[in-house]
Amino acid sequence: MDVDANQRDPRPRRDKSNITCYGCGKQGHFKRDCRDRKKDGWKAVPVKETATIEKGIPLIEVSAHDVYESQCTRDDLEDAQRLNANPGNNVFQPNDTLHQNDIRWEGPLDDCPQEDLQGNVLCHPENKYRREQEKRQLQGKKPQEWDDYWNGRPYFSKGRSNDDVDWSQAQTFQIVEGECRRLHPGRADHIQVPWFQCVTDVCGYHYKEKLSNDHWPVRTTNDDGLPKPLIWTFDRGSAPESFLWTYRTVDSGRLRVVPRRAWPEECHIRWTPDQCPSKDCVFHLWDKASREHDRRQARRTRQQQRRAREAAVRARKAQQTTLAADVSNMNQPNDTAEGDASQSQYDLGNDSGAFPGPSKH
């Protein structure tokens, strides 16, 4: 049993048999542990050193100007490599593409497995219009107006009227290969789908719009009679549908839909709600509605206050009229009371001679 307070190092001791002391020249210990150092200037034999720093490498003097040029050159090289990269490596698909030929993503990469983004294409009319106008400007073409652009690209929705819907055989959602998954009424993002692209009759979220517009959308079919998948959808927007879409029935069962300009071009740049000339501008819709509500509330408050003042004035006038009538009645002589007094005197025999006395019966 070891009772020493200083515990020994459990690690094995190092073999020092091949170590030569620089102080005495003997083997078995280091110079720091040497107890018999020689004073005659004994020198150890130099041996090959390991892990030493190579000397003689010239130092390079770099100025701040050289560093700046090097950084710029490096940035230019990175930009060039990025521009010359293979477009097939673009994994993410923009979420506002309108047509199938605009899709750049061509399937998941082998080394990057992920969800298929092609089935979640969402078209924002405003973003689509702006991109197309930028392309026309780069090509040297004249920009198109909003109505001219979208009237040439309308959306046609095939559907049925209210009378043609058989509720005993109502159309439920059926999955079609390659279709946008946002169309499923059970998904949370189904609220982004406009009503004219929802192909589920029993969808409670779009039921009111379908019933009021007398149009229940259905899928189109191909030459073989099979339903075609809807690979993209419009963005429903957050404003009332009458501000965002223009509907027109083309023929039996077809509805022509054209997006409306959500706001004038100048509204999102510099115009205020007071300067906005459009009555259905979505950009200033809520500000205008809030201000109109405040104006109507202030008008109602003023009307209530005016009516209260008029009622108080009428009450004071009625009170004054009643008081004046009472005072006038008090100042007039009482002819009825004087007549009663004269009659009583006459009955007592005043001014009528001697009292005849009690009558004899």
Phi, psi and omega in degrees: 000130182268113181257008180291135180291330178273107181288142179282152178291121183289346181288147179293146181285150182282141178284114182252017183291332182261011181264133181254131179281134178281348182273318183241348180085002180270163180259155175113354179203167178269171181293325180293339179259006184286134179250357183225067183281141177276145181253008183268014177076036178295136180243138179285151179283124180293139177242174182290129180268150179242155177056040178266157180275128178289133180255165179094005178279123182289142177278140181260124178269119182242128179270168179295328179294320178294321179295320179296316179295323180294319179295318178296318179296320179296319178296320179296320179295319179295321178295320179294319177295324180291322179289327181270007181290159180290121180295343178291346178275000175289109185275317189273134180264130176301143191270007183231038179275141184267307187253162183294326184286351177273355184282123182267337183281133188240035178110162182290145176284153181294324182266007180219072180292132181201178182288144179292117182271351183293331182276006181236033182287127182237125184260121172261115184303321182294315180294320179298317180295318181294319179296319180294322179290326175295321177296319179295323178294321177294329178275000179079018181264162180282134179296150179264151172286162182300311183294320180295322182291311186279336174293335174276353180227056181286163176249130180252125180251121177272135183196190181235160178274176180296326181286336183274351182278122177263104185288343174289337177233051182297142182282119175264172183285131177233131183285133175242136184298132179082008183271157178295124183290347179292344180287345181292124184292347179273354180275152181290328181276009177292340179291344177282346182277130174290159187295328184283359174246358177277118186259017179253119182292328185268014179288116181286338183287324182254011185296317184296315181295319179296319181290318182289329179268359178055046182210123179242103187296148175224164177284148172278160182243156178270191182294333180274001181083009179269146181291139177274141179283146173269107187269353179209159178221154172288161171274126185296325183086170184250357180263167175302148186296332180294341178270344189247339187224150174241122184251145175206129180281119182278304177213191183295117176085005180236135181238126179266123184240130178230129177293141175266153178292121185296330179197156176298162185298325185275350186292319183274005181252304187218343186283146175259169178303329178287333181268349183291125182272352185266133180280340180243035178287120181288330182297323180249015185298311186288325177295317179294318179296320179294318179293320178296321177297318179296320179295317179294321178295319177295323178295317178296321179296317179296320178296317178297318179295320179294319178295322178296320178294318179296320178296321178294321179295317178297322179295320179294319179297317179297321179293318179295321179296317179296319180294320179295322178295321179294318179295320179296322179292327179290329182278341181282143178292152183260090182294328183291320180292319179294321178297321178295321180293319179296320180294323179292323176295320180295323180290331179279356178096007178292137178061025180229019179093192181289148180290126185289349181089177182293143182282151180256128181256000000 
